[in-house]
Amino acid sequence: MTTRTPLAVAGLCTVLFLGDLSGVPAARAAQEYEKKPAPTQFEHPPWFKTSFLYLRDDVAAARAGNKRLILYIGQDGCPYCKELMENNFSQKAIVDYTRRHFDVLAINMWGDAEVTDFDGRVVTEKRFAEQLDVKYTPTLLFFDEQGKVVLRVNGYFPPHQLMAALEYVAGGHETSGGFREFYAKKSPPPASGRLHTRRQFLKPPFALAGRGSGKPLLVLFEQKVCGGCDFLHRTIFENPESRALLQRFDVAQLDMWSDTPVTTPAGETTTARAWARDLGLVYAPSAVLYGADNREVLRVEAMLKTFHVQSVMDYVASNAYREQPNLQRYIDERAGALRAQGVQIDLWN
């Protein structure tokens, strides 16, 4: 066993759209940014397992202890990772349950430590994260006793939802249905309330395959009486930068528990409920972003604040994803350019 150091790369979770940055060379801006301390520091809980990161051995060790394995992929400077460590993993019920049923390993998405994957290939942590297409931190991978991923959480889950994810995997409920259905039984979707509609949103019938506007597409999956949905519309979308970014998209808003007819960007006829299920969406609100070519670019499937929602939207609306497929690298370079211009960024706004 070796003791592994905390994450050391001062990366960010996303970036705010704040005008033209073409006058600031990205490489120089990133160098200037690297000189500054990470804005959000945290430590992993001492009960996280230390390991040589031979993942097959780690699964076997967990199985021998009648546990399952969780792989946490994070980065320093990430406020959502800090929230996971200092909010979720500070609550006794969550900590006790996690330690009783799981071994937890930490991966630095920018790290150079070696990981031996389930095919026996030796790669660096950052290459491993790239292979897994990690776009958000934290990302949590839950493995069964054979090393199969039975649940993947892309982003931060609040404590009550993380506890549901832990119970879903610890109880082996993946054999009887998806997490979406499991979570709905624990927290049934409300039957009353309303969606916060906006005039520029697309109106039914939702024929999303042939819109003809030339804009990218933002599909919002929400539910009625939803605190996160209220925050999205009353706070995030009321921000001037957010409103400007929304104008650059075709926006379709769907009740994820409804039978509203939808023709998907791929031309398939379905309903909002069935589409959300097929996409594996659980969290409300969730967002799926498509390029103007109707191909999915990325998703938001966990809690995000204003800064981060704007950043994801800008990444797609500006077509930056075509030049930089790694969202986190794009974030790091752009954040450095913003700070070089003297822009103050609040990661937890």
Short mmCIF file of the C-alpha atoms (twelve columns), coordinates in Angstrom:
data_MODEL
# 
_entry.id   MODEL 
# 
loop_
_atom_site.group_PDB 
_atom_site.id 
_atom_site.type_symbol 
_atom_site.label_atom_id 
_atom_site.label_alt_id 
_atom_site.label_comp_id 
_atom_site.label_asym_id 
_atom_site.label_seq_id 
_atom_site.Cartn_x 
_atom_site.Cartn_y 
_atom_site.Cartn_z 
_atom_site.pdbx_PDB_model_num 
ATOM 1   C CA . MET A 1   0.000   0.000   0.000   1 
ATOM 2   C CA . THR A 2   1.134   3.543   -0.653  1 
ATOM 3   C CA . THR A 3   -0.202  6.769   0.767   1 
ATOM 4   C CA . ARG A 4   -1.396  9.025   -2.019  1 
ATOM 5   C CA . THR A 5   -1.209  12.788  -1.836  1 
ATOM 6   C CA . PRO A 6   -4.286  15.034  -2.197  1 
ATOM 7   C CA . LEU A 7   -5.214  16.272  -5.641  1 
ATOM 8   C CA . ALA A 8   -2.693  18.859  -6.770  1 
ATOM 9   C CA . VAL A 9   -3.944  20.429  -9.993  1 
ATOM 10  C CA . ALA A 10  -5.830  23.692  -9.581  1 
ATOM 11  C CA . GLY A 11  -8.545  22.998  -12.146 1 
ATOM 12  C CA . LEU A 12  -12.033 24.456  -12.252 1 
ATOM 13  C CA . CYS A 13  -15.378 22.806  -12.786 1 
ATOM 14  C CA . THR A 14  -16.547 25.165  -15.525 1 
ATOM 15  C CA . VAL A 15  -16.259 28.727  -16.856 1 
ATOM 16  C CA . LEU A 16  -18.400 31.817  -17.272 1 
ATOM 17  C CA . PHE A 17  -19.086 33.500  -20.622 1 
ATOM 18  C CA . LEU A 18  -17.731 37.026  -20.231 1 
ATOM 19  C CA . GLY A 19  -17.037 38.445  -23.659 1 
ATOM 20  C CA . ASP A 20  -14.181 38.111  -26.127 1 
ATOM 21  C CA . LEU A 21  -11.000 36.532  -24.783 1 
ATOM 22  C CA . SER A 22  -9.186  36.367  -28.104 1 
ATOM 23  C CA . GLY A 23  -6.648  38.977  -26.988 1 
ATOM 24  C CA . VAL A 24  -5.309  36.729  -24.220 1 
ATOM 25  C CA . PRO A 25  -3.194  33.785  -25.421 1 
ATOM 26  C CA . ALA A 26  -4.553  30.696  -23.694 1 
ATOM 27  C CA . ALA A 27  -1.125  29.260  -22.893 1 
ATOM 28  C CA . ARG A 28  0.069   32.477  -21.206 1 
ATOM 29  C CA . ALA A 29  -3.205  32.857  -19.331 1 
ATOM 30  C CA . ALA A 30  -3.009  29.277  -18.099 1 
ATOM 31  C CA . GLN A 31  0.581   29.837  -16.930 1 
ATOM 32  C CA . GLU A 32  -0.476  32.926  -14.982 1 
ATOM 33  C CA . TYR A 33  -3.366  31.012  -13.479 1 
ATOM 34  C CA . GLU A 34  -1.148  28.130  -12.367 1 
ATOM 35  C CA . LYS A 35  0.836   30.560  -10.204 1 
ATOM 36  C CA . LYS A 36  -2.221  31.196  -8.057  1 
ATOM 37  C CA . PRO A 37  -3.456  28.894  -5.294  1 
ATOM 38  C CA . ALA A 38  -6.479  26.751  -5.917  1 
ATOM 39  C CA . PRO A 39  -9.604  28.706  -4.990  1 
ATOM 40  C CA . THR A 40  -11.258 25.775  -3.254  1 
ATOM 41  C CA . GLN A 41  -9.106  23.497  -1.093  1 
ATOM 42  C CA . PHE A 42  -10.298 20.347  0.636   1 
ATOM 43  C CA . GLU A 43  -9.051  17.010  1.878   1 
ATOM 44  C CA . HIS A 44  -10.325 13.507  1.300   1 
ATOM 45  C CA . PRO A 45  -11.754 11.728  4.332   1 
ATOM 46  C CA . PRO A 46  -9.099  9.655   6.122   1 
ATOM 47  C CA . TRP A 47  -11.201 6.525   5.661   1 
ATOM 48  C CA . PHE A 48  -10.808 6.594   1.881   1 
ATOM 49  C CA . LYS A 49  -8.804  3.534   0.897   1 
ATOM 50  C CA . THR A 50  -5.176  3.785   -0.220  1 
ATOM 51  C CA . SER A 51  -4.297  1.583   -3.153  1 
ATOM 52  C CA . PHE A 52  -1.870  0.838   -5.967  1 
ATOM 53  C CA . LEU A 53  -4.935  1.295   -8.238  1 
ATOM 54  C CA . TYR A 54  -4.954  -2.233  -9.628  1 
ATOM 55  C CA . LEU A 55  -8.695  -2.020  -10.114 1 
ATOM 56  C CA . ARG A 56  -9.361  -5.743  -10.424 1 
ATOM 57  C CA . ASP A 57  -7.538  -6.284  -7.121  1 
ATOM 58  C CA . ASP A 58  -9.478  -3.425  -5.544  1 
ATOM 59  C CA . VAL A 59  -12.792 -4.963  -6.573  1 
ATOM 60  C CA . ALA A 60  -11.641 -8.329  -5.254  1 
ATOM 61  C CA . ALA A 61  -10.558 -6.783  -1.941  1 
ATOM 62  C CA . ALA A 62  -13.920 -5.083  -1.569  1 
ATOM 63  C CA . ARG A 63  -15.715 -8.332  -2.399  1 
ATOM 64  C CA . ALA A 64  -13.665 -10.196 0.212   1 
ATOM 65  C CA . GLY A 65  -14.888 -7.686  2.783   1 
ATOM 66  C CA . ASN A 66  -18.504 -8.125  1.613   1 
ATOM 67  C CA . LYS A 67  -18.400 -4.645  0.103   1 
ATOM 68  C CA . ARG A 68  -18.566 -2.973  -3.267  1 
ATOM 69  C CA . LEU A 69  -16.154 -0.439  -4.782  1 
ATOM 70  C CA . ILE A 70  -16.742 3.258   -5.427  1 
ATOM 71  C CA . LEU A 71  -14.285 5.148   -7.612  1 
ATOM 72  C CA . TYR A 72  -14.342 8.903   -6.986  1 
ATOM 73  C CA . ILE A 73  -12.840 11.043  -9.769  1 
ATOM 74  C CA . GLY A 74  -12.213 14.642  -8.766  1 
ATOM 75  C CA . GLN A 75  -9.862  17.575  -8.940  1 
ATOM 76  C CA . ASP A 76  -8.538  20.240  -6.643  1 
ATOM 77  C CA . GLY A 77  -10.237 23.613  -6.869  1 
ATOM 78  C CA . CYS A 78  -13.642 22.032  -7.553  1 
ATOM 79  C CA . PRO A 79  -16.378 23.442  -5.283  1 
ATOM 80  C CA . TYR A 80  -18.651 20.460  -5.898  1 
ATOM 81  C CA . CYS A 81  -15.904 18.049  -4.811  1 
ATOM 82  C CA . LYS A 82  -15.449 20.191  -1.706  1 
ATOM 83  C CA . GLU A 83  -19.192 20.071  -1.074  1 
ATOM 84  C CA . LEU A 84  -19.161 16.280  -1.428  1 
ATOM 85  C CA . MET A 85  -16.316 15.933  1.050   1 
ATOM 86  C CA . GLU A 86  -17.350 18.566  3.582   1 
ATOM 87  C CA . ASN A 87  -21.137 18.320  3.402   1 
ATOM 88  C CA . ASN A 88  -22.075 14.777  2.375   1 
ATOM 89  C CA . PHE A 89  -19.058 12.968  3.845   1 
ATOM 90  C CA . SER A 90  -19.318 14.880  7.102   1 
ATOM 91  C CA . GLN A 91  -22.736 13.423  7.931   1 
ATOM 92  C CA . LYS A 92  -22.498 10.449  10.239  1 
ATOM 93  C CA . ALA A 93  -25.316 8.477   8.628   1 
ATOM 94  C CA . ILE A 94  -23.757 8.790   5.163   1 
ATOM 95  C CA . VAL A 95  -20.231 8.064   6.398   1 
ATOM 96  C CA . ASP A 96  -21.294 5.047   8.470   1 
ATOM 97  C CA . TYR A 97  -23.347 3.600   5.625   1 
ATOM 98  C CA . THR A 98  -20.611 4.174   3.054   1 
ATOM 99  C CA . ARG A 99  -17.887 2.632   5.205   1 
ATOM 100 C CA . ARG A 100 -20.058 -0.373  6.031   1 
ATOM 101 C CA . HIS A 101 -20.917 -1.192  2.416   1 
ATOM 102 C CA . PHE A 102 -18.134 0.253   0.233   1 
ATOM 103 C CA . ASP A 103 -14.435 0.784   -0.298  1 
ATOM 104 C CA . VAL A 104 -13.815 4.226   -1.806  1 
ATOM 105 C CA . LEU A 105 -10.817 5.096   -3.993  1 
ATOM 106 C CA . ALA A 106 -9.875  8.563   -5.232  1 
ATOM 107 C CA . ILE A 107 -8.616  9.339   -8.732  1 
ATOM 108 C CA . ASN A 108 -7.161  12.727  -9.693  1 
ATOM 109 C CA . MET A 109 -8.474  13.485  -13.168 1 
ATOM 110 C CA . TRP A 110 -5.255  15.421  -13.873 1 
ATOM 111 C CA . GLY A 111 -2.920  13.033  -12.037 1 
ATOM 112 C CA . ASP A 112 0.042   11.026  -13.296 1 
ATOM 113 C CA . ALA A 113 -0.221  8.073   -10.906 1 
ATOM 114 C CA . GLU A 114 -0.597  4.742   -12.702 1 
ATOM 115 C CA . VAL A 115 -3.955  2.989   -12.919 1 
ATOM 116 C CA . THR A 116 -4.233  -0.644  -14.033 1 
ATOM 117 C CA . ASP A 117 -7.692  -0.917  -15.553 1 
ATOM 118 C CA . PHE A 118 -9.916  -3.985  -15.763 1 
ATOM 119 C CA . ASP A 119 -8.305  -5.041  -19.049 1 
ATOM 120 C CA . GLY A 120 -4.845  -4.972  -17.460 1 
ATOM 121 C CA . ARG A 121 -3.776  -1.805  -19.254 1 
ATOM 122 C CA . VAL A 122 -1.581  0.619   -17.337 1 
ATOM 123 C CA . VAL A 123 -2.469  4.274   -17.894 1 
ATOM 124 C CA . THR A 124 -2.134  7.515   -15.985 1 
ATOM 125 C CA . GLU A 125 -5.017  8.849   -13.916 1 
ATOM 126 C CA . LYS A 126 -5.639  11.625  -16.419 1 
ATOM 127 C CA . ARG A 127 -5.650  9.189   -19.330 1 
ATOM 128 C CA . PHE A 128 -8.008  6.918   -17.390 1 
ATOM 129 C CA . ALA A 129 -10.371 9.854   -16.831 1 
ATOM 130 C CA . GLU A 130 -10.210 10.689  -20.541 1 
ATOM 131 C CA . GLN A 131 -11.081 7.113   -21.455 1 
ATOM 132 C CA . LEU A 132 -14.113 7.331   -19.180 1 
ATOM 133 C CA . ASP A 133 -15.122 10.630  -20.831 1 
ATOM 134 C CA . VAL A 134 -15.238 12.418  -17.473 1 
ATOM 135 C CA . LYS A 135 -16.682 15.885  -18.041 1 
ATOM 136 C CA . TYR A 136 -17.781 16.798  -14.521 1 
ATOM 137 C CA . THR A 137 -16.202 16.494  -11.128 1 
ATOM 138 C CA . PRO A 138 -16.997 14.787  -8.934  1 
ATOM 139 C CA . THR A 139 -17.801 11.677  -10.953 1 
ATOM 140 C CA . LEU A 140 -18.654 8.559   -8.943  1 
ATOM 141 C CA . LEU A 141 -18.468 5.055   -10.410 1 
ATOM 142 C CA . PHE A 142 -20.158 2.252   -8.448  1 
ATOM 143 C CA . PHE A 143 -18.917 -1.268  -9.241  1 
ATOM 144 C CA . ASP A 144 -20.460 -4.641  -8.538  1 
ATOM 145 C CA . GLU A 145 -18.504 -7.703  -7.395  1 
ATOM 146 C CA . GLN A 146 -17.421 -8.523  -10.975 1 
ATOM 147 C CA . GLY A 147 -16.111 -5.030  -11.719 1 
ATOM 148 C CA . LYS A 148 -19.115 -3.899  -13.737 1 
ATOM 149 C CA . VAL A 149 -20.279 -0.294  -13.361 1 
ATOM 150 C CA . VAL A 150 -23.846 -0.503  -12.058 1 
ATOM 151 C CA . LEU A 151 -24.302 3.233   -11.445 1 
ATOM 152 C CA . ARG A 152 -22.475 6.339   -12.602 1 
ATOM 153 C CA . VAL A 153 -23.076 9.751   -11.031 1 
ATOM 154 C CA . ASN A 154 -21.834 12.625  -13.197 1 
ATOM 155 C CA . GLY A 155 -21.588 15.589  -10.858 1 
ATOM 156 C CA . TYR A 156 -22.672 16.477  -7.344  1 
ATOM 157 C CA . PHE A 157 -25.657 14.810  -5.678  1 
ATOM 158 C CA . PRO A 158 -27.100 16.474  -2.550  1 
ATOM 159 C CA . PRO A 159 -26.970 14.289  0.590   1 
ATOM 160 C CA . HIS A 160 -30.442 12.767  0.301   1 
ATOM 161 C CA . GLN A 161 -29.874 11.745  -3.298  1 
ATOM 162 C CA . LEU A 162 -26.376 10.421  -2.635  1 
ATOM 163 C CA . MET A 163 -27.819 8.294   0.161   1 
ATOM 164 C CA . ALA A 164 -30.362 6.880   -2.280  1 
ATOM 165 C CA . ALA A 165 -27.553 6.041   -4.723  1 
ATOM 166 C CA . LEU A 166 -25.606 4.286   -1.963  1 
ATOM 167 C CA . GLU A 167 -28.673 2.275   -0.940  1 
ATOM 168 C CA . TYR A 168 -29.439 1.380   -4.546  1 
ATOM 169 C CA . VAL A 169 -25.988 -0.117  -5.138  1 
ATOM 170 C CA . ALA A 170 -25.415 -1.592  -1.677  1 
ATOM 171 C CA . GLY A 171 -28.742 -3.395  -1.880  1 
ATOM 172 C CA . GLY A 172 -28.064 -4.828  -5.341  1 
ATOM 173 C CA . HIS A 173 -31.205 -3.142  -6.679  1 
ATOM 174 C CA . GLU A 174 -29.708 -2.839  -10.166 1 
ATOM 175 C CA . THR A 175 -30.947 -6.389  -10.762 1 
ATOM 176 C CA . SER A 176 -34.568 -5.290  -10.445 1 
ATOM 177 C CA . GLY A 177 -34.564 -1.954  -12.251 1 
ATOM 178 C CA . GLY A 178 -32.792 1.322   -12.894 1 
ATOM 179 C CA . PHE A 179 -31.866 3.944   -10.352 1 
ATOM 180 C CA . ARG A 180 -34.438 6.353   -11.768 1 
ATOM 181 C CA . GLU A 181 -37.303 4.053   -10.788 1 
ATOM 182 C CA . PHE A 182 -35.686 3.246   -7.430  1 
ATOM 183 C CA . TYR A 183 -35.280 6.914   -6.584  1 
ATOM 184 C CA . ALA A 184 -38.816 7.733   -7.710  1 
ATOM 185 C CA . LYS A 185 -40.176 5.170   -5.239  1 
ATOM 186 C CA . LYS A 186 -38.183 6.722   -2.420  1 
ATOM 187 C CA . SER A 187 -39.082 10.287  -3.446  1 
ATOM 188 C CA . PRO A 188 -42.213 10.036  -5.615  1 
ATOM 189 C CA . PRO A 189 -42.514 12.783  -8.234  1 
ATOM 190 C CA . PRO A 190 -45.157 15.320  -7.199  1 
ATOM 191 C CA . ALA A 191 -48.464 15.326  -9.037  1 
ATOM 192 C CA . SER A 192 -49.201 19.036  -8.756  1 
ATOM 193 C CA . GLY A 193 -47.438 22.317  -9.459  1 
ATOM 194 C CA . ARG A 194 -46.209 23.906  -12.654 1 
ATOM 195 C CA . LEU A 195 -43.227 24.304  -14.913 1 
ATOM 196 C CA . HIS A 196 -41.599 27.711  -15.263 1 
ATOM 197 C CA . THR A 197 -42.144 28.295  -18.975 1 
ATOM 198 C CA . ARG A 198 -40.599 31.119  -21.027 1 
ATOM 199 C CA . ARG A 199 -41.894 32.677  -24.193 1 
ATOM 200 C CA . GLN A 200 -38.827 31.802  -26.250 1 
ATOM 201 C CA . PHE A 201 -39.058 28.097  -25.392 1 
ATOM 202 C CA . LEU A 202 -40.235 25.770  -28.138 1 
ATOM 203 C CA . LYS A 203 -43.932 24.971  -28.110 1 
ATOM 204 C CA . PRO A 204 -45.489 21.548  -28.640 1 
ATOM 205 C CA . PRO A 205 -45.595 19.504  -30.718 1 
ATOM 206 C CA . PHE A 206 -41.916 18.931  -29.975 1 
ATOM 207 C CA . ALA A 207 -40.439 18.008  -33.357 1 
ATOM 208 C CA . LEU A 208 -36.800 18.351  -32.392 1 
ATOM 209 C CA . ALA A 209 -35.229 16.682  -35.424 1 
ATOM 210 C CA . GLY A 210 -36.043 19.295  -38.059 1 
ATOM 211 C CA . ARG A 211 -36.087 22.655  -36.334 1 
ATOM 212 C CA . GLY A 212 -34.414 24.576  -39.181 1 
ATOM 213 C CA . SER A 213 -33.087 27.391  -36.977 1 
ATOM 214 C CA . GLY A 214 -29.415 26.433  -37.234 1 
ATOM 215 C CA . LYS A 215 -29.101 26.796  -33.460 1 
ATOM 216 C CA . PRO A 216 -27.914 24.176  -30.973 1 
ATOM 217 C CA . LEU A 217 -30.609 22.561  -28.855 1 
ATOM 218 C CA . LEU A 218 -31.028 22.638  -25.083 1 
ATOM 219 C CA . VAL A 219 -33.510 20.082  -23.718 1 
ATOM 220 C CA . LEU A 220 -34.596 20.690  -20.119 1 
ATOM 221 C CA . PHE A 221 -36.037 17.708  -18.260 1 
ATOM 222 C CA . GLU A 222 -37.892 19.001  -15.215 1 
ATOM 223 C CA . GLN A 223 -40.745 18.112  -12.921 1 
ATOM 224 C CA . LYS A 224 -43.528 20.019  -11.184 1 
ATOM 225 C CA . VAL A 225 -42.872 21.354  -7.675  1 
ATOM 226 C CA . CYS A 226 -39.090 21.015  -7.879  1 
ATOM 227 C CA . GLY A 227 -36.761 23.156  -5.784  1 
ATOM 228 C CA . GLY A 228 -33.864 22.750  -8.209  1 
ATOM 229 C CA . CYS A 229 -36.113 23.713  -11.123 1 
ATOM 230 C CA . ASP A 230 -37.285 26.796  -9.214  1 
ATOM 231 C CA . PHE A 231 -33.658 27.821  -8.625  1 
ATOM 232 C CA . LEU A 232 -32.782 27.241  -12.277 1 
ATOM 233 C CA . HIS A 233 -35.524 29.544  -13.540 1 
ATOM 234 C CA . ARG A 234 -35.816 32.122  -10.766 1 
ATOM 235 C CA . THR A 235 -32.099 32.618  -10.185 1 
ATOM 236 C CA . ILE A 236 -29.890 31.164  -12.927 1 
ATOM 237 C CA . PHE A 237 -32.011 32.028  -15.949 1 
ATOM 238 C CA . GLU A 238 -32.782 35.494  -14.566 1 
ATOM 239 C CA . ASN A 239 -29.087 36.393  -14.771 1 
ATOM 240 C CA . PRO A 240 -28.378 38.679  -17.794 1 
ATOM 241 C CA . GLU A 241 -25.580 36.432  -19.103 1 
ATOM 242 C CA . SER A 242 -27.893 33.423  -18.828 1 
ATOM 243 C CA . ARG A 243 -30.668 35.161  -20.757 1 
ATOM 244 C CA . ALA A 244 -28.215 36.077  -23.513 1 
ATOM 245 C CA . LEU A 245 -26.993 32.497  -23.731 1 
ATOM 246 C CA . LEU A 246 -30.535 31.106  -23.858 1 
ATOM 247 C CA . GLN A 247 -31.148 33.188  -26.985 1 
ATOM 248 C CA . ARG A 248 -28.412 31.213  -28.730 1 
ATOM 249 C CA . PHE A 249 -30.332 27.928  -28.294 1 
ATOM 250 C CA . ASP A 250 -33.563 26.314  -29.274 1 
ATOM 251 C CA . VAL A 251 -34.892 25.327  -25.844 1 
ATOM 252 C CA . ALA A 252 -37.346 22.495  -25.258 1 
ATOM 253 C CA . GLN A 253 -38.751 22.156  -21.733 1 
ATOM 254 C CA . LEU A 254 -40.249 18.777  -20.828 1 
ATOM 255 C CA . ASP A 255 -41.926 17.381  -17.752 1 
ATOM 256 C CA . MET A 256 -39.841 14.226  -17.316 1 
ATOM 257 C CA . TRP A 257 -42.811 12.339  -15.826 1 
ATOM 258 C CA . SER A 258 -45.326 13.290  -18.528 1 
ATOM 259 C CA . ASP A 259 -46.541 11.482  -21.628 1 
ATOM 260 C CA . THR A 260 -46.011 14.549  -23.835 1 
ATOM 261 C CA . PRO A 261 -45.226 13.384  -27.402 1 
ATOM 262 C CA . VAL A 262 -41.705 14.133  -28.590 1 
ATOM 263 C CA . THR A 263 -39.771 13.535  -31.774 1 
ATOM 264 C CA . THR A 264 -36.165 13.355  -30.622 1 
ATOM 265 C CA . PRO A 265 -33.232 14.970  -32.456 1 
ATOM 266 C CA . ALA A 266 -32.512 11.501  -33.870 1 
ATOM 267 C CA . GLY A 267 -36.017 11.410  -35.384 1 
ATOM 268 C CA . GLU A 268 -37.480 8.852   -32.968 1 
ATOM 269 C CA . THR A 269 -41.080 9.209   -31.821 1 
ATOM 270 C CA . THR A 270 -41.491 8.820   -28.071 1 
ATOM 271 C CA . THR A 271 -42.786 10.572  -24.948 1 
ATOM 272 C CA . ALA A 272 -41.016 12.812  -22.441 1 
ATOM 273 C CA . ARG A 273 -41.256 10.113  -19.757 1 
ATOM 274 C CA . ALA A 274 -39.917 7.362   -22.006 1 
ATOM 275 C CA . TRP A 275 -37.142 9.548   -23.403 1 
ATOM 276 C CA . ALA A 276 -35.953 10.542  -19.914 1 
ATOM 277 C CA . ARG A 277 -35.941 6.866   -18.980 1 
ATOM 278 C CA . ASP A 278 -34.040 5.850   -22.118 1 
ATOM 279 C CA . LEU A 279 -31.473 8.581   -21.462 1 
ATOM 280 C CA . GLY A 280 -31.057 7.312   -17.905 1 
ATOM 281 C CA . LEU A 281 -31.916 10.687  -16.369 1 
ATOM 282 C CA . VAL A 282 -32.754 10.853  -12.672 1 
ATOM 283 C CA . TYR A 283 -32.107 14.341  -11.376 1 
ATOM 284 C CA . ALA A 284 -34.548 17.200  -11.913 1 
ATOM 285 C CA . PRO A 285 -33.639 19.453  -13.546 1 
ATOM 286 C CA . SER A 286 -31.399 17.683  -16.031 1 
ATOM 287 C CA . ALA A 287 -30.289 19.157  -19.338 1 
ATOM 288 C CA . VAL A 288 -29.104 17.520  -22.549 1 
ATOM 289 C CA . LEU A 289 -27.302 19.788  -25.035 1 
ATOM 290 C CA . TYR A 290 -27.102 19.057  -28.752 1 
ATOM 291 C CA . GLY A 291 -25.078 20.751  -31.456 1 
ATOM 292 C CA . ALA A 292 -26.729 22.319  -34.483 1 
ATOM 293 C CA . ASP A 293 -26.191 18.951  -36.205 1 
ATOM 294 C CA . ASN A 294 -28.539 17.307  -33.642 1 
ATOM 295 C CA . ARG A 295 -25.749 15.260  -32.098 1 
ATOM 296 C CA . GLU A 296 -25.545 15.165  -28.318 1 
ATOM 297 C CA . VAL A 297 -22.580 17.132  -26.956 1 
ATOM 298 C CA . LEU A 298 -22.975 16.719  -23.193 1 
ATOM 299 C CA . ARG A 299 -25.414 16.509  -20.303 1 
ATOM 300 C CA . VAL A 300 -25.947 18.164  -16.956 1 
ATOM 301 C CA . GLU A 301 -27.276 15.510  -14.579 1 
ATOM 302 C CA . ALA A 302 -26.555 16.959  -11.147 1 
ATOM 303 C CA . MET A 303 -26.754 20.160  -9.137  1 
ATOM 304 C CA . LEU A 304 -25.064 23.170  -10.760 1 
ATOM 305 C CA . LYS A 305 -24.987 26.845  -9.837  1 
ATOM 306 C CA . THR A 306 -25.228 29.925  -12.100 1 
ATOM 307 C CA . PHE A 307 -21.541 30.067  -13.055 1 
ATOM 308 C CA . HIS A 308 -21.470 26.450  -14.120 1 
ATOM 309 C CA . VAL A 309 -24.731 26.406  -16.079 1 
ATOM 310 C CA . GLN A 310 -23.606 29.436  -18.069 1 
ATOM 311 C CA . SER A 311 -20.261 27.811  -18.759 1 
ATOM 312 C CA . VAL A 312 -21.721 24.596  -20.122 1 
ATOM 313 C CA . MET A 313 -24.095 26.562  -22.325 1 
ATOM 314 C CA . ASP A 314 -21.263 28.704  -23.677 1 
ATOM 315 C CA . TYR A 315 -19.120 25.632  -24.366 1 
ATOM 316 C CA . VAL A 316 -21.815 24.342  -26.719 1 
ATOM 317 C CA . ALA A 317 -23.151 27.630  -28.130 1 
ATOM 318 C CA . SER A 318 -19.656 28.840  -29.057 1 
ATOM 319 C CA . ASN A 319 -18.787 25.493  -30.683 1 
ATOM 320 C CA . ALA A 320 -15.720 25.319  -28.435 1 
ATOM 321 C CA . TYR A 321 -16.353 21.592  -28.026 1 
ATOM 322 C CA . ARG A 322 -15.341 21.070  -31.665 1 
ATOM 323 C CA . GLU A 323 -11.834 22.371  -30.989 1 
ATOM 324 C CA . GLN A 324 -11.458 21.175  -27.403 1 
ATOM 325 C CA . PRO A 325 -13.261 17.893  -26.682 1 
ATOM 326 C CA . ASN A 326 -12.068 17.892  -23.065 1 
ATOM 327 C CA . LEU A 327 -14.435 20.178  -21.173 1 
ATOM 328 C CA . GLN A 328 -12.169 20.469  -18.140 1 
ATOM 329 C CA . ARG A 329 -9.166  21.561  -20.222 1 
ATOM 330 C CA . TYR A 330 -11.326 24.164  -21.898 1 
ATOM 331 C CA . ILE A 331 -12.444 25.332  -18.473 1 
ATOM 332 C CA . ASP A 332 -8.913  25.618  -17.141 1 
ATOM 333 C CA . GLU A 333 -7.585  27.595  -20.107 1 
ATOM 334 C CA . ARG A 334 -10.540 29.975  -20.177 1 
ATOM 335 C CA . ALA A 335 -10.568 30.532  -16.443 1 
ATOM 336 C CA . GLY A 336 -6.911  31.479  -16.652 1 
ATOM 337 C CA . ALA A 337 -7.692  33.980  -19.396 1 
ATOM 338 C CA . LEU A 338 -10.526 35.484  -17.369 1 
ATOM 339 C CA . ARG A 339 -8.380  35.875  -14.278 1 
ATOM 340 C CA . ALA A 340 -5.591  37.389  -16.371 1 
ATOM 341 C CA . GLN A 341 -8.135  40.066  -17.350 1 
ATOM 342 C CA . GLY A 342 -8.890  40.701  -13.694 1 
ATOM 343 C CA . VAL A 343 -12.303 39.047  -13.777 1 
ATOM 344 C CA . GLN A 344 -13.432 37.757  -10.386 1 
ATOM 345 C CA . ILE A 345 -15.077 34.358  -10.620 1 
ATOM 346 C CA . ASP A 346 -17.348 32.973  -7.899  1 
ATOM 347 C CA . LEU A 347 -17.354 29.210  -8.350  1 
ATOM 348 C CA . TRP A 348 -20.213 28.692  -5.902  1 
ATOM 349 C CA . ASN A 349 -22.540 31.402  -7.215  1 
# 
